[in-house]
Amino acid sequence: MMTAIPFVVIDENEHTINHLMARKIFCVHGESSDENVLLKSNIRSARILIANQNDEKNASIILTAKELCNIKVISLVEDIAKEGYLKYAGADQVISLKHYSGLILEERLSIRLLIILQEQHGFLKT
C-alpha cells in the first residue's frame, strides 16, 4: 500500500493555483524564489524541494531555500551544460528530463527497429 506524501505547489499563475485548489491540492501563490513565499509554504519542515522552473530561476530558488534551512534540493535542468551551475548554487541532485526522455526514446526506437528488421528481413531468427 502506497502512502501519500504531503506536498505544496508554489506557482505564480493564479489560474493554475485556482485549478489545483479545486482539486484539493495545497498551493501557495507567489514567486518560488521569494523568501516569504517559501516560509509560507512551510519549507522549514519540508524534507525535499524540487525546483522545476528555468535554469536561472532554479538557481535563485535553490540559493534562497538553502539560506532558509538545510533541505535536500532536486533541480530539473533544461540545458545540461548548466548542471554544474545548479550544483554550485546548492542542488543536491540535478536531473535532465531531456536527457532521460532521450534515453527512453532511444531505447524504444532501438527495440522497434529490431522488431521491424525481424519482421521484414528475418533478422534475429534462431
C-alpha positions as CSV (number, residue, x, y, z in Angstrom):
1,M,0.0,0.0,0.0
2,M,1.4,3.4,-1.0
3,T,1.4,6.2,1.4
4,A,0.6,9.6,0.1
5,I,3.5,12.1,0.5
6,P,2.3,15.6,1.5
7,F,3.5,18.3,-0.8
8,V,2.9,22.0,-1.6
9,V,2.9,23.6,-5.0
10,I,4.2,27.1,-5.4
11,D,3.1,28.9,-8.6
12,E,2.9,32.5,-9.8
13,N,-0.1,31.8,-12.1
14,E,-3.3,32.4,-10.3
15,H,-5.3,30.3,-12.8
16,T,-3.1,27.3,-12.1
17,I,-3.4,27.9,-8.3
18,N,-7.2,28.0,-8.5
19,H,-7.3,24.9,-10.7
20,L,-5.1,22.9,-8.2
21,M,-7.0,24.2,-5.2
22,A,-10.3,23.0,-6.8
23,R,-8.6,19.5,-6.9
24,K,-7.8,19.9,-3.1
25,I,-4.1,20.3,-3.7
26,F,-2.4,22.6,-1.2
27,C,-0.9,25.6,-3.0
28,V,0.9,28.9,-2.3
29,H,0.6,31.7,-4.8
30,G,3.8,33.6,-5.4
31,E,7.3,33.7,-6.7
32,S,9.0,30.4,-5.7
33,S,12.4,32.1,-5.1
34,D,10.8,34.7,-2.7
35,E,11.8,34.0,0.9
36,N,8.4,34.9,2.3
37,V,6.6,32.6,-0.1
38,L,8.9,29.7,0.8
39,L,8.3,30.4,4.5
40,K,4.5,30.5,3.9
41,S,4.8,27.1,2.2
42,N,6.4,25.8,5.4
43,I,9.8,25.0,3.8
44,R,11.5,24.6,7.2
45,S,9.5,21.4,7.8
46,A,9.9,20.0,4.3
47,R,12.3,17.2,3.5
48,I,12.8,17.8,-0.2
49,L,12.4,20.8,-2.5
50,I,12.0,20.2,-6.3
51,A,13.0,23.2,-8.4
52,N,11.1,23.0,-11.7
53,Q,11.5,26.3,-13.4
54,N,14.0,27.6,-15.9
55,D,17.7,27.1,-15.1
56,E,18.3,30.7,-13.9
57,K,15.1,30.7,-11.7
58,N,16.0,27.3,-10.3
59,A,19.4,28.7,-9.2
60,S,17.6,31.5,-7.3
61,I,15.1,29.1,-5.7
62,I,18.0,26.8,-4.6
63,L,20.0,29.7,-3.1
64,T,17.0,31.1,-1.2
65,A,15.9,27.7,0.1
66,K,19.4,26.7,1.3
67,E,19.7,30.1,3.0
68,L,16.5,29.4,5.0
69,C,17.1,25.8,6.0
70,N,19.0,22.6,5.5
71,I,16.9,20.9,2.8
72,K,17.6,18.4,0.1
73,V,17.1,20.1,-3.3
74,I,16.5,18.3,-6.6
75,S,16.6,20.6,-9.5
76,L,15.5,19.9,-13.1
77,V,17.8,21.4,-15.7
78,E,16.9,22.5,-19.2
79,D,20.5,22.9,-20.5
80,I,22.7,20.0,-19.3
81,A,25.7,22.4,-19.6
82,K,24.2,24.3,-16.6
83,E,24.2,21.3,-14.3
84,G,27.4,22.5,-12.5
85,Y,25.9,25.9,-12.1
86,L,22.9,24.4,-10.3
87,K,25.1,22.2,-8.1
88,Y,27.2,25.2,-7.3
89,A,24.0,27.0,-6.2
90,G,23.4,24.1,-3.8
91,A,21.3,21.5,-5.6
92,D,21.9,18.0,-4.2
93,Q,20.8,16.4,-7.4
94,V,20.3,17.7,-10.9
95,I,18.1,15.9,-13.4
96,S,17.8,16.5,-17.1
97,L,14.4,15.3,-18.3
98,K,15.5,15.9,-21.9
99,H,18.5,13.5,-21.3
100,Y,16.4,10.8,-19.7
101,S,13.5,11.1,-22.1
102,G,16.0,10.9,-25.0
103,L,17.4,7.7,-23.5
104,I,14.0,6.2,-23.1
105,L,13.1,7.2,-26.7
106,E,16.3,5.8,-28.0
107,E,15.7,2.5,-26.2
108,R,12.1,2.3,-27.6
109,L,13.2,3.2,-31.1
110,S,16.0,0.5,-30.9
111,I,13.5,-2.1,-29.8
112,R,11.1,-1.0,-32.6
113,L,13.9,-1.1,-35.1
114,L,14.8,-4.7,-34.1
115,I,11.1,-5.7,-34.4
116,I,10.9,-4.2,-37.9
117,L,14.2,-5.8,-39.0
118,Q,12.9,-9.1,-37.7
119,E,9.5,-8.8,-39.4
120,Q,10.7,-7.5,-42.8
121,H,14.1,-9.2,-43.2
122,G,14.0,-12.2,-40.9
123,F,16.9,-10.9,-38.8
124,L,17.5,-12.4,-35.4
125,K,15.9,-15.7,-36.3
126,T,17.2,-18.6,-34.2
